Amino acid sequence: MDMPAATTPATRFLADTHEVVNVAHELQDYNLYAADTALREGVAREGAAWADADLHAFGARVGSAGYLELGNQANRFQPELETHDRFGNRVDLVKFHPAYHALMTTAIESGLHCSPWIEPRPGAHVARAAKSYLNSQVEAGHGCPITMTFAVVPALRLQPDLAAQWEPMITARSYDPRNVPAAQKSGITVGMAMTEKQGGSDVRSNSTRAYPVGGGGPGQAYELVGHKFFVSAPMCDAFLVLAQAPGGLSCFLLPRWRPDGSKNALQVLRLKKKMGNASNASSETELRGALAWMVGEEGRGVRTIIEMVAMTRFDCMIGSSAGQRMAVSQAVHHCSLRAAFGAPLIEQPLMRNVLADLVLEQEGALALTLRMARAMDSRSDEHEDLLVRLAVPVGKYWICKRTPAHAYEAMECIGGSGVMEDCMMPRLYREAPINAIWEGSGNVQCLDVLRAMRRSPASVEAFMAELKEARGADPALDAHVAALGRDLSDPRDAEYRARDIVERMALAIQAALLLQHAPHAVSDAFCRSRLAPAGHHNFGALPRGADCPAIVARAWSSRG
Ligand SMILES: Cc1cc2nc3c(=O)[nH]c(=O)nc-3n(C[C@H](O)[C@H](O)[C@H](O)COP(=O)(O)OP(=O)(O)OC[C@H]3O[C@@H](n4cnc5c(N)ncnc54)[C@H](O)[C@@H]3O)c2cc1C
């Protein structure tokens, strides 16, 4: 049969249907650190100027097209569980895509799981927070095992003999994903298993039992029988686990292998079918006499594991601030390249209002996160220690809870293409609620704030002293702080009002930080939009007079 010639005038005409114009291009090959003025200023301000060159190098690395693609692949090709091998042996093995392992390798070799513990110095937490913030913008899921490995150290140190044995393996800057006992590895990761079916927030309802193998007590071996309904990163080499010992709820370190080289009896039943956080395997497990060692005092398990939880809550602040930053970057990048009705979107007054508002949210989140990082660096100072106790749950509540709406609004800036799976926005959007729910959901954070205020009135004084630093800088903040102070000293209906109180605390400390450290355009618009008595709006309802071009330009002035 005769085939028509490939290039007849007619087919040429049909092939040239249109020219692709007025579209953005992929946001890649840029330096995430150099492009972020607020981050660079914050790092210097909070005591980590010494990390600037390293952060520059890291920002360039993680902003490369190839590195950003790892984040896509780790989520597209999701982890799979094999409970048994083909011969019928129980293996409880989760297999990950190479992209996930590549992300883990970078994170661990960069010290995101350990740097403040092995190289403590002023600004160590700030430098690590900044690097985690850059890293998390690329991919959030692998941050879960990195965070847990980082956070376990303060809890483990409550049991010095176990810490001496495990800490060198935990803090090694080597990612070793092999499925072999910890002692054979060049570096290990550690997870956390508290949540059971009948109660996650209320861990005192845990039903998993711990039976002493010998005499029992701190540092001694037990066998654990029960279940854990959420265990993320089940390929971690060990887990901190809560279980009921004869003397009450206690904390245990449970390795995945027993000292004799046999598999420990922690069985992975299935992987969770999560809406987001897809690269990170989260599992349901049963413990069938799993060997574990008690960490800290018997019956004081919550007190012990809270040391770990406090750190993971801080990392939720970092992760959600990072999500906000990537959402801002995607939205501003798109709007600077796309025109509608005769002008670039970024120059349309209403879009400017939306973008500026998204930037303000993110600047407030980052300022509070970096301030808390500095407080983490100075826990020996009483004021800083009290601030950590109160302002971390405040920040965890507020920043994580603002992120889903922020992600959605950034998605809308991109329009229909922002909804498509080959855009980063759906991933950011699905990731956004998770930090708010795990490590203590919203209400639990607010109740924790009340508990801290009740048990340590000095923490309220420390918080108010922090706000005083900005006294007189903006009348709206002065009025806000005065009203907050009155309401904090009113104990009636405290639980009922807790969200309102915590929200106002968060806004107060963010405003105080921005007034001291951000340009006037940012702090002024923040105060006028967020402290106004009119209440809350959707993003993009900044009042008249906000210098939106300046706010947006600051967020996107230097792409490195
Ligand atoms: C992706 C993902 C991964 C996870 N990974 C892990 C893991 O690795 N290890 C682990 O241990 N857990 C993990 N979790 C579990 C998580 O920590 C719990 O889901 C969370 O603590 C809430 O517990 P719950 O689901 O039982 O909800 P519940 O405790 O039943 O809480 C439901 C709601 O009630 C609210 N609430 C609770 N008490 C009160 C109160 N007194 N007053 C008002 N409101 C209240 C909570 O804030 C929440 O909004 C993970 C969860 C997710 C989503």
The ligand as an SDF file (V2000), in Angstrom:
LIG
                    3D

 53 58  0  0  0  0  0  0  0  0999 V2000
    1.3720    9.7760   58.4330 C   0  0  0  0  0  0  0  0  0  0  0  0
    1.3730    9.4440   59.8970 C   0  0  0  0  0  0  0  0  0  0  0  0
    2.4730    8.8070   60.4380 C   0  0  0  0  0  0  0  0  0  0  0  0
    2.5000    8.4980   61.7990 C   0  0  0  0  0  0  0  0  0  0  0  0
    3.6030    7.8760   62.3180 N   0  0  0  0  0  0  0  0  0  0  0  0
    3.6240    7.5560   63.6340 C   0  0  0  0  0  0  0  0  0  0  0  0
    4.7530    6.8960   64.2200 C   0  0  0  0  0  0  0  0  0  0  0  0
    5.7610    6.6340   63.5490 O   0  0  0  0  0  0  0  0  0  0  0  0
    4.7070    6.5680   65.5270 N   0  0  0  0  0  0  0  0  0  0  0  0
    3.6290    6.8490   66.3020 C   0  0  0  0  0  0  0  0  0  0  0  0
    3.6440    6.5380   67.4860 O   0  0  0  0  0  0  0  0  0  0  0  0
    2.5470    7.4710   65.7910 N   0  0  0  0  0  0  0  0  0  0  0  0
    2.5300    7.8410   64.4800 C   0  0  0  0  0  0  0  0  0  0  0  0
    1.4320    8.4680   63.9510 N   0  0  0  0  0  0  0  0  0  0  0  0
    0.2490    8.6140   64.7730 C   0  0  0  0  0  0  0  0  0  0  0  0
   -0.0150   10.0200   65.2410 C   0  0  0  0  0  0  0  0  0  0  0  0
    0.9610   10.4390   66.1310 O   0  0  0  0  0  0  0  0  0  0  0  0
   -1.4350   10.0010   65.8420 C   0  0  0  0  0  0  0  0  0  0  0  0
   -2.3330    9.8140   64.7730 O   0  0  0  0  0  0  0  0  0  0  0  0
   -1.7450   11.2660   66.5980 C   0  0  0  0  0  0  0  0  0  0  0  0
   -0.9680   11.3080   67.7600 O   0  0  0  0  0  0  0  0  0  0  0  0
   -3.2280   11.3340   66.9840 C   0  0  0  0  0  0  0  0  0  0  0  0
   -3.6370   10.1660   67.5980 O   0  0  0  0  0  0  0  0  0  0  0  0
   -4.9540    9.4040   67.0890 P   0  0  0  0  0  0  0  0  0  0  0  0
   -4.8200    9.2100   65.6270 O   0  0  0  0  0  0  0  0  0  0  0  0
   -5.1660    8.2050   67.9130 O   0  0  0  0  0  0  0  0  0  0  0  0
   -6.1140   10.4200   67.3190 O   0  0  0  0  0  0  0  0  0  0  0  0
   -6.8610   10.7430   68.7020 P   0  0  0  0  0  0  0  0  0  0  0  0
   -5.9050   10.6930   69.8240 O   0  0  0  0  0  0  0  0  0  0  0  0
   -8.0830    9.9040   68.7940 O   0  0  0  0  0  0  0  0  0  0  0  0
   -7.2650   12.2430   68.4650 O   0  0  0  0  0  0  0  0  0  0  0  0
   -8.3150   12.6150   67.5480 C   0  0  0  0  0  0  0  0  0  0  0  0
   -8.5440   14.1000   67.6850 C   0  0  0  0  0  0  0  0  0  0  0  0
   -8.9470   14.4070   69.0080 O   0  0  0  0  0  0  0  0  0  0  0  0
   -8.1840   15.4730   69.5130 C   0  0  0  0  0  0  0  0  0  0  0  0
   -8.0770   15.3350   70.9690 N   0  0  0  0  0  0  0  0  0  0  0  0
   -7.4610   14.3680   71.6650 C   0  0  0  0  0  0  0  0  0  0  0  0
   -7.5910   14.5980   72.9810 N   0  0  0  0  0  0  0  0  0  0  0  0
   -8.3090   15.7360   73.1290 C   0  0  0  0  0  0  0  0  0  0  0  0
   -8.7740   16.4980   74.2370 C   0  0  0  0  0  0  0  0  0  0  0  0
   -8.5080   16.1290   75.4890 N   0  0  0  0  0  0  0  0  0  0  0  0
   -9.4790   17.6180   73.9990 N   0  0  0  0  0  0  0  0  0  0  0  0
   -9.7340   18.0170   72.7340 C   0  0  0  0  0  0  0  0  0  0  0  0
   -9.3350   17.3330   71.6580 N   0  0  0  0  0  0  0  0  0  0  0  0
   -8.6200   16.2070   71.8340 C   0  0  0  0  0  0  0  0  0  0  0  0
   -6.8480   15.3890   68.8060 C   0  0  0  0  0  0  0  0  0  0  0  0
   -6.1950   16.6540   68.7720 O   0  0  0  0  0  0  0  0  0  0  0  0
   -7.2950   14.9280   67.4200 C   0  0  0  0  0  0  0  0  0  0  0  0
   -7.6260   16.0540   66.6510 O   0  0  0  0  0  0  0  0  0  0  0  0
    1.3970    8.8160   62.6110 C   0  0  0  0  0  0  0  0  0  0  0  0
    0.2920    9.4700   62.0500 C   0  0  0  0  0  0  0  0  0  0  0  0
    0.2900    9.7920   60.7180 C   0  0  0  0  0  0  0  0  0  0  0  0
   -0.8980   10.5080   60.1430 C   0  0  0  0  0  0  0  0  0  0  0  0
  1  2  1  0
  2  3  1  0
  2 52  2  0
  3  4  2  0
  4  5  1  0
  4 50  1  0
  5  6  2  0
  6  7  1  0
  6 13  1  0
  7  8  2  0
  7  9  1  0
  9 10  1  0
 10 11  2  0
 10 12  1  0
 12 13  2  0
 13 14  1  0
 14 15  1  0
 14 50  1  0
 15 16  1  0
 16 17  1  0
 16 18  1  0
 18 19  1  0
 18 20  1  0
 20 21  1  0
 20 22  1  0
 22 23  1  0
 23 24  1  0
 24 25  2  0
 24 26  1  0
 24 27  1  0
 27 28  1  0
 28 29  2  0
 28 30  1  0
 28 31  1  0
 31 32  1  0
 32 33  1  0
 33 34  1  0
 33 48  1  0
 34 35  1  0
 35 36  1  0
 35 46  1  0
 36 37  1  0
 36 45  1  0
 37 38  2  0
 38 39  1  0
 39 40  1  0
 39 45  2  0
 40 41  1  0
 40 42  2  0
 42 43  1  0
 43 44  2  0
 44 45  1  0
 46 47  1  0
 46 48  1  0
 48 49  1  0
 50 51  2  0
 51 52  1  0
 52 53  1  0
M  END
$$$$
